[in-house]
Amino acid sequence: MKIVCYKDTILKAINSVVKGVASKTTMPILEGILIQTNDNEIKLTTYDLEIGIEYVMKCDVKEQGSTVVNAIMFSEIIRKLPDTEIHISVNEKNLLEIECEGSLYKLATMNPEEFPELPRIEVENTIEVEQNVLKNMIRKTIFAVSSEESRPIFTGCLFEIEENKLTLVSVDGFRLALRSVFLNKQSNNFKAVIPGKTLNEVNKIISDSFDPIKIGIAKNQALFEMDNCKIVTRILDGEFLNYKNVIPSNWETRIKVNKGNIQNSFERISLISASSVEKEKKYPVKVQVDIGKIIISCTNQTGDAKEELYVSTEGKNLEAGFNPKYFLDSLKAIEDEEVYIEFGSSISPCLVKSIENNDYTYMILPIRLKED
């Protein structure tokens, strides 16, 4: 194998596939990048047995061939080379040679025939969305994916197609994030739960552009295809939360508030809530809604704080406790200038919603406040 390419071109390919390299494995081959030539193209592949990534790029192929090289070492060397032409080849001792101006590196290789094949996916349902739309949807829901492996289904995000509307839903037991968008092309109804880890990597690879990305769903695998990159991932087994039944349809108290103002208040209050004296303890904040205003306060061993905002209020007065981080995560994901915040009772979920449309909903469970 002998190829010539420019640093920026191959580095983009490496940065795309390196997300699929296994970090902890007893199989050294999974720590590698499979490099294969095909006429005037090379294909880079990584696969950790859960997520597999392929990237095809044009380059000057002097001699056909294939090899596997340690991904971290290969990527770090390429990253630190000058911004110019790079010559990559496999010599007679089966070492990968990387030459660039006055630099020469030789790396041990592994047998490409031992590299596991990516699953062959027989797609049953497919949708197509613009990359910037999917990127926005992932960003606005991924933070609520659970990290608790005891409930594997919640470590993923639900993709649901219903009446040509794509809805992403994530939930971690304390909060729920929902974002939806109508598709331009007609699609069948289906649902699948994609691992949060995969979506994080998809989000890093896709661009903030109008270019399309295809999402194909099979029985137990999903396929993301864009430009010259392909990502294969398993689908999580299990029954996802019936989110339509847990999101309250009625409210008893509602406020209309400037998103930036209430976000700033929660950020300041969280300085007291996240106590520096007792780092392991997180104190809830008290949210009190009175006529025409909302008061956010917190008291602990560090001190006490109170924020008062004048807002538009409807319904009953209310007092409830919340984790300020959950409010902040939701507010940071919102681009609207104003939002509705809807409350049931002091022990009912709270909703943060769009004023203009129904394309996002964030649900936050309250925390019981200690009696004074």
C-alpha positions in Angstrom: 0.0 0.0 0.0 1.3 3.4 -0.9 -0.7 6.7 -0.8 -0.1 10.4 -1.0 -2.6 12.9 0.6 -2.7 16.3 2.2 -2.7 16.6 6.0 -6.0 18.5 6.3 -7.8 15.9 4.1 -6.7 12.8 6.0 -7.0 14.5 9.4 -10.6 15.3 8.8 -11.2 11.6 7.9 -9.3 10.4 11.0 -11.2 12.8 13.3 -14.4 11.4 12.0 -13.6 7.7 12.5 -11.6 7.9 15.7 -14.8 8.1 17.7 -15.5 4.5 16.8 -12.2 3.2 18.3 -12.6 0.9 21.4 -11.1 2.5 24.5 -11.2 -0.5 26.8 -10.8 -3.9 25.1 -8.9 -7.1 25.2 -8.8 -7.1 21.4 -6.0 -4.8 20.2 -7.4 -4.9 16.6 -10.3 -2.8 17.9 -7.9 -0.1 18.9 -6.9 0.3 15.3 -8.0 2.1 12.2 -8.5 -0.2 9.1 -7.0 1.6 6.1 -8.1 0.2 2.7 -7.5 1.5 -0.8 -9.9 1.3 -3.7 -8.7 2.8 -7.0 -8.1 6.5 -6.2 -9.9 6.4 -2.8 -9.0 5.2 0.6 -11.5 4.0 3.2 -10.8 4.4 7.0 -12.9 2.2 9.3 -13.2 1.8 13.1 -15.5 -0.5 15.0 -15.8 -1.1 18.8 -18.5 -3.7 18.3 -21.2 -1.2 19.2 -20.6 1.7 16.9 -18.8 1.4 13.5 -17.7 4.4 11.4 -16.5 4.4 7.8 -15.0 7.4 5.9 -14.1 7.4 2.2 -11.8 10.1 0.8 -10.1 10.8 -2.5 -6.3 10.6 -2.6 -3.4 9.7 -4.8 -3.1 5.9 -4.5 0.3 4.8 -5.8 -0.1 1.2 -4.8 -3.3 -0.7 -3.6 -3.4 -2.5 -0.3 -4.8 -2.5 3.3 -3.5 -2.5 6.8 -4.6 -1.8 10.4 -2.6 0.7 12.6 -3.1 1.9 16.2 -5.6 4.7 15.9 -4.3 7.0 18.7 -0.6 6.8 17.6 -1.5 7.3 14.0 -3.9 10.2 14.6 -1.4 12.0 17.0 1.5 11.7 14.5 -0.7 13.1 11.6 -2.0 15.9 13.8 1.5 17.1 14.6 2.9 17.0 11.1 3.3 20.1 9.0 0.4 21.3 6.9 1.5 19.8 3.6 1.7 16.6 1.6 2.1 13.3 3.5 3.3 10.0 2.1 2.0 6.8 3.7 3.1 3.3 2.8 3.6 -0.2 4.2 7.2 -1.4 3.8 8.6 -4.9 3.3 8.7 -5.4 7.1 5.0 -4.7 7.3 5.6 -1.4 9.1 3.5 1.7 8.2 5.8 4.5 7.1 4.6 8.1 7.4 6.8 10.6 5.6 6.4 14.4 5.6 9.2 16.8 4.6 12.0 15.8 7.0 9.8 13.6 9.3 9.7 9.8 9.1 7.7 7.5 11.4 7.4 3.8 11.3 4.5 2.1 13.1 3.7 -1.6 13.8 0.6 -2.8 11.9 -2.0 -5.5 12.4 -3.5 -8.0 10.0 -6.5 -6.3 8.2 -8.2 -9.7 7.7 -8.6 -9.9 11.5 -10.6 -6.6 11.6 -14.3 -7.4 12.2 -16.7 -6.5 9.5 -19.3 -3.9 10.1 -22.8 -5.3 10.3 -24.7 -5.5 7.0 -27.9 -3.7 7.6 -31.1 -4.4 5.7 -32.8 -1.1 6.1 -36.6 -1.4 6.8 -37.4 2.3 7.3 -35.5 5.4 6.3 -35.8 9.2 6.7 -33.8 12.1 5.5 -33.2 15.4 7.3 -30.8 18.3 7.0 -27.7 17.9 9.0 -28.2 21.2 10.9 -31.7 20.2 11.9 -30.5 16.8 13.3 -27.6 18.5 15.0 -29.9 21.0 16.7 -32.3 18.2 17.8 -29.6 16.2 19.3 -28.1 19.2 21.1 -31.5 20.0 22.6 -32.2 16.5 23.9 -28.9 14.6 24.6 -28.3 16.2 28.0 -31.3 14.4 29.4 -30.1 10.9 28.4 -29.4 8.7 31.5 -25.9 7.6 32.4 -27.3 4.8 34.7 -26.5 1.4 33.1 -29.0 -0.2 35.5 -31.7 1.0 33.0 -30.0 0.6 29.6 -33.0 1.7 27.6 -32.8 5.2 29.1 -29.1 5.6 28.1 -30.5 6.1 24.6 -32.7 8.6 22.8 -36.0 7.7 21.3 -36.4 8.4 17.6 -40.1 8.3 16.7 -41.7 9.0 13.3 -45.5 9.6 13.6 -47.6 11.2 10.8 -44.4 12.5 9.1 -43.1 14.2 12.3 -39.7 13.2 13.7 -39.6 13.4 17.6 -36.5 12.9 19.7 -37.1 12.1 23.4 -34.6 11.5 26.2 -35.3 10.8 29.9 -33.2 10.1 32.9 -35.8 9.6 35.6 -35.6 13.2 36.9 -36.3 15.1 33.7 -37.5 14.7 30.1 -36.4 16.5 26.9 -38.5 16.4 23.7 -37.8 18.1 20.4 -39.8 17.5 17.1 -39.7 18.6 13.5 -41.9 17.8 10.5 -40.1 16.0 7.6 -40.0 17.2 4.0 -40.4 13.7 2.6 -43.1 11.2 3.4 -42.0 8.4 5.7 -43.5 5.4 7.4 -44.3 5.4 11.2 -41.6 3.7 13.3 -39.6 4.1 16.5 -36.1 3.2 17.6 -33.9 4.0 20.6 -30.4 5.0 19.6 -27.6 4.9 22.2 -26.6 8.4 23.6 -23.0 7.6 23.0 -23.7 7.1 19.2 -25.6 10.4 19.0 -22.8 12.3 20.7 -20.4 11.0 18.0 -22.9 11.7 15.2 -23.3 15.2 16.5 -19.5 15.8 16.4 -19.3 14.5 12.8 -22.2 16.1 11.1 -21.9 19.7 10.0 -24.1 22.7 10.7 -25.3 22.8 7.0 -28.3 22.1 4.8 -26.6 18.9 3.5 -28.8 15.8 4.0 -28.2 12.9 6.3 -30.1 9.6 5.8 -31.1 7.6 8.9 -31.9 4.0 8.2 -33.5 1.7 10.8 -33.3 -2.1 10.7 -34.4 -4.7 13.2 -31.6 -4.1 15.7 -29.3 -1.7 13.9 -29.4 1.9 12.7 -27.4 3.5 9.9 -26.5 7.2 9.5 -25.2 8.1 6.1 -23.9 11.5 5.0 -21.4 12.8 2.3 -18.6 10.3 2.4 -19.2 9.0 6.0 -21.3 6.1 7.3 -22.0 5.3 10.9 -23.5 1.9 12.1 -24.8 1.4 15.6 -26.9 -1.1 17.5 -30.5 -0.2 18.6 -31.2 -0.5 22.3 -33.7 -3.3 23.3 -36.5 -2.7 25.7 -39.7 -0.6 26.2 -39.1 3.1 26.3 -41.1 5.4 28.5 -44.6 6.2 27.1 -43.8 9.9 27.2 -47.2 11.0 26.0 -48.8 9.6 29.2 -46.4 11.3 31.6 -46.3 14.9 30.2 -49.0 16.8 32.0 -51.7 18.2 29.7 -53.0 20.8 32.2 -51.4 23.4 34.5 -52.5 25.2 37.6 -49.8 27.9 37.5 -48.1 29.4 34.4 -45.5 32.1 34.0 -44.3 33.8 30.8 -40.7 34.9 31.3 -37.7 36.2 29.5 -35.5 33.1 29.0 -32.2 35.0 29.5 -33.3 36.6 32.7 -34.5 33.5 34.4 -31.4 31.5 33.1 -29.1 34.2 34.7 -31.0 33.9 38.0 -30.7 30.2 38.1 -26.9 30.4 37.3 -26.4 32.8 40.2 -28.5 30.8 42.6 -26.7 27.6 41.7 -23.5 29.1 43.1 -25.1 28.7 46.5 -27.0 25.5 45.7 -23.8 23.7 44.7 -22.2 24.2 48.1 -18.4 24.6 48.2 -18.3 23.5 51.8 -20.1 20.2 51.2 -19.2 19.3 47.7 -21.0 16.0 47.8 -24.3 17.7 48.6 -26.5 19.5 46.2 -29.2 21.7 47.7 -32.6 22.3 45.9 -33.7 25.8 45.1 -37.1 27.0 46.2 -39.3 28.4 43.4 -42.2 30.6 44.6 -44.7 32.0 42.2 -46.8 35.0 43.4 -48.9 37.4 41.4 -46.7 39.1 38.9 -43.4 37.7 40.1 -41.3 34.6 40.7 -38.9 34.2 43.6 -36.0 31.7 43.4 -34.1 31.1 46.7 -31.7 28.7 48.4 -30.3 28.4 51.9 -27.6 26.2 53.2 -24.4 26.2 55.3 -22.6 28.3 52.7 -25.1 31.1 52.8 -28.4 32.1 51.3 -29.5 33.7 48.1 -32.7 35.1 46.6 -33.5 36.2 43.1 -36.8 38.0 42.3 -38.1 38.4 38.8 -41.2 40.3 37.6 -43.1 38.0 35.2 -46.5 37.5 33.7 -48.4 35.0 35.8 -51.6 33.0 35.5 -53.4 30.7 37.9 -52.6 29.9 41.5 -49.7 30.9 43.7 -47.2 28.0 44.1 -44.1 26.9 46.0 -41.9 24.0 44.9 -38.3 22.8 45.0 -36.1 21.9 42.0 -32.6 21.0 41.1 -31.3 24.2 39.4 -29.0 22.2 37.0 -32.1 20.6 35.4 -33.6 24.0 34.8 -30.3 25.4 33.5 -29.7 22.5 31.1 -33.2 23.0 29.6 -32.9 26.8 29.3 -29.5 26.6 27.7 -31.0 24.5 24.9 -33.6 27.1 24.1 -33.1 29.8 21.6 -36.5 31.6 22.1 -36.5 35.0 23.8 -39.5 34.1 26.0 -40.8 30.8 27.3 -43.7 29.4 29.3 -43.0 27.6 32.5 -46.0 25.6 33.6 -46.6 24.1 37.1 -49.1 21.6 38.5 -48.6 21.4 42.2 -45.6 21.4 44.5 -45.1 17.7 43.8 -46.1 17.7 40.1 -43.7 17.9 37.1 -42.9 21.3 35.7 -42.8 22.0 32.0 -40.7 24.5 30.1 -42.4 25.1 26.7 -42.2 27.2 23.6 -44.7 30.1 23.4 -44.8 30.1 19.5 -45.2 26.3 18.7 -44.9 22.8 20.1 -41.5 21.9 18.7 -39.9 21.4 22.2 -40.9 20.5 25.7 -38.8 20.0 28.8 -40.2 18.3 31.9 -38.5 18.6 35.3 -39.5 16.7 38.4 -39.6 18.6 41.7 -37.7 17.9 44.9 -39.4 17.9 48.3 -38.3 20.9 50.3 -37.5 20.4 54.0 -39.9 21.9 56.4 -38.5 25.0 58.2 
